[in-house]
């Protein structure tokens, strides 16, 4: 983790960041919200999620550009589907944000039913296989979160 963070000019060792994040609840209040030095906190949080959470398959790039293309393709065949809204307006995690990357976000459990319901009609349309695979993956994520009663935490870097 420290190796990954060094690329971002990180000066805080991962062990120190993790210890402070867990033991000193006000520690993150002192870290600048937008800075390269904030990256280690996202990486530490990601490591904690990987250790305690359940990873989900991610075969497709879920960039905002790709999700916009998915939405446009589905809209052209009459399916109103906006998965990017779930990523853009999810729960604000109490983490400093590195600039420009890495970023982390959360789609809470209550919103997952909406994502699932939005994906269902899109699963049966005749569209590009890559678009359909993305829709299937998003639907699978929603179902997995609902079945386990968990939020979806995502990372982009």
C-alpha positions as CSV (number, residue, x, y, z in Angstrom):
1,X,0.0,0.0,0.0
2,X,2.8,2.4,0.8
3,X,4.3,1.7,-2.6
4,X,1.1,2.6,-4.4
5,X,0.8,5.8,-2.4
6,X,4.3,6.9,-3.1
7,X,3.3,7.5,-6.7
8,X,1.1,10.3,-5.3
9,X,3.9,12.0,-3.3
10,X,2.6,10.5,-0.1
11,X,4.5,11.4,3.1
12,X,2.3,9.6,5.6
13,X,3.1,5.9,6.1
14,X,0.0,3.6,5.7
15,X,0.4,2.1,9.2
16,X,0.3,5.6,10.7
17,X,-2.7,6.6,8.7
18,X,-4.6,3.4,9.6
19,X,-3.8,3.7,13.3
20,X,-4.8,7.3,13.4
21,X,-8.0,6.7,11.4
22,X,-9.1,4.0,13.8
23,X,-7.9,5.4,17.1
24,X,-8.3,9.1,16.7
25,X,-11.7,9.9,15.3
26,X,-10.9,13.6,14.7
27,X,-7.7,12.9,12.8
28,X,-9.3,13.1,9.4
29,X,-10.6,16.5,10.2
30,X,-7.0,17.8,10.1
31,X,-6.2,16.3,6.7
32,X,-6.8,18.7,3.8
33,X,-9.9,17.7,1.9
34,X,-8.2,18.1,-1.5
35,X,-4.5,17.2,-1.6
36,X,-2.1,14.7,-3.0
37,X,-1.3,13.8,0.6
38,X,-4.8,12.6,1.1
39,X,-4.3,9.6,-1.2
40,X,-3.0,7.3,1.5
41,X,-6.3,7.6,3.4
42,X,-8.2,6.3,0.4
43,X,-5.7,3.5,0.0
44,X,-5.9,2.5,3.6
45,X,-9.8,2.6,3.5
46,X,-9.6,0.4,0.4
47,X,-7.4,-2.1,2.2
48,X,-9.9,-2.2,5.1
49,X,-12.8,-2.8,2.7
50,X,-10.9,-5.6,0.9
51,X,-10.1,-7.2,4.3
52,X,-13.5,-6.9,5.9
53,X,-15.8,-6.7,2.9
54,X,-16.7,-8.8,-0.1
55,X,-15.2,-8.0,-3.5
56,X,-17.4,-7.9,-6.5
57,X,-16.4,-8.6,-10.1
58,X,-15.5,-5.5,-12.1
59,X,-14.8,-6.5,-15.7
60,X,-15.7,-3.2,-17.2
61,X,-14.4,0.3,-16.8
62,X,-17.1,2.2,-14.9
63,X,-15.8,5.6,-15.8
64,X,-18.3,8.5,-16.1
65,X,-17.7,8.6,-19.9
66,X,-18.5,4.9,-20.3
67,X,-21.6,5.1,-18.1
68,X,-22.8,8.1,-20.2
69,X,-22.4,5.9,-23.3
70,X,-24.3,3.1,-21.7
71,X,-27.1,5.5,-20.7
72,X,-27.3,7.0,-24.2
73,X,-27.4,3.6,-25.9
74,X,-30.2,2.4,-23.6
75,X,-32.0,5.7,-24.0
76,X,-31.9,5.2,-27.8
77,X,-33.9,2.0,-27.4
78,X,-36.4,3.5,-25.0
79,X,-34.9,2.4,-21.7
80,X,-34.5,5.2,-19.1
81,X,-31.5,4.2,-17.1
82,X,-29.0,6.5,-15.3
83,X,-26.6,4.4,-13.2
84,X,-24.1,7.3,-13.2
85,X,-26.4,9.2,-10.9
86,X,-25.9,6.5,-8.2
87,X,-22.2,6.9,-8.4
88,X,-22.2,10.7,-8.7
89,X,-24.6,11.3,-5.8
90,X,-23.8,8.5,-3.4
91,X,-23.0,8.8,0.3
92,X,-20.2,11.2,1.0
93,X,-17.5,9.2,2.8
94,X,-15.7,10.9,5.6
95,X,-12.4,10.7,3.7
96,X,-10.1,13.4,2.4
97,X,-10.1,13.3,-1.4
98,X,-6.8,13.2,-3.3
99,X,-6.6,15.3,-6.4
100,X,-7.3,14.1,-8.9
101,X,-7.2,10.4,-7.9
102,X,-7.8,8.0,-6.1
103,X,-11.5,8.6,-5.2
104,X,-13.9,6.5,-3.2
105,X,-17.6,6.6,-2.8
106,X,-20.6,4.7,-1.5
107,X,-24.0,3.8,-2.8
108,X,-26.0,3.0,0.3
109,X,-28.1,-0.1,0.9
110,X,-31.4,1.9,0.6
111,X,-30.4,3.1,-2.9
112,X,-29.4,-0.3,-4.2
113,X,-33.1,-1.3,-4.7
114,X,-33.4,1.7,-7.0
115,X,-30.3,0.7,-9.0
116,X,-31.6,-2.9,-9.3
117,X,-35.0,-1.8,-10.4
118,X,-33.5,0.6,-13.0
119,X,-31.3,-2.2,-14.4
120,X,-34.0,-4.8,-14.8
121,X,-35.6,-3.5,-18.0
122,X,-32.2,-2.9,-19.5
123,X,-31.2,-6.5,-19.1
124,X,-33.6,-7.6,-21.9
125,X,-32.9,-5.1,-24.7
126,X,-31.0,-5.8,-27.9
127,X,-27.9,-3.6,-27.5
128,X,-24.2,-3.8,-27.9
129,X,-22.8,-6.7,-25.9
130,X,-20.4,-4.5,-23.9
131,X,-23.3,-2.3,-22.9
132,X,-25.4,-5.3,-21.9
133,X,-22.4,-6.7,-19.9
134,X,-22.1,-3.5,-18.0
135,X,-25.8,-3.4,-17.2
136,X,-25.6,-7.1,-16.1
137,X,-22.6,-6.3,-13.9
138,X,-24.4,-3.3,-12.3
139,X,-27.5,-5.5,-11.7
140,X,-25.3,-8.2,-10.2
141,X,-23.7,-5.7,-7.8
142,X,-27.1,-4.4,-6.7
143,X,-28.4,-7.9,-6.1
144,X,-25.3,-8.9,-4.2
145,X,-25.5,-5.8,-2.0
146,X,-29.2,-6.3,-1.3
147,X,-28.8,-10.0,-0.6
148,X,-26.0,-9.3,1.9
149,X,-27.7,-6.1,3.2
150,X,-24.6,-4.0,2.5
151,X,-23.7,-0.8,0.9
152,X,-21.5,-0.7,-2.2
153,X,-18.2,1.0,-1.7
154,X,-16.4,1.9,-4.9
155,X,-12.9,3.1,-5.8
156,X,-11.6,4.9,-8.9
157,X,-7.9,5.5,-9.6
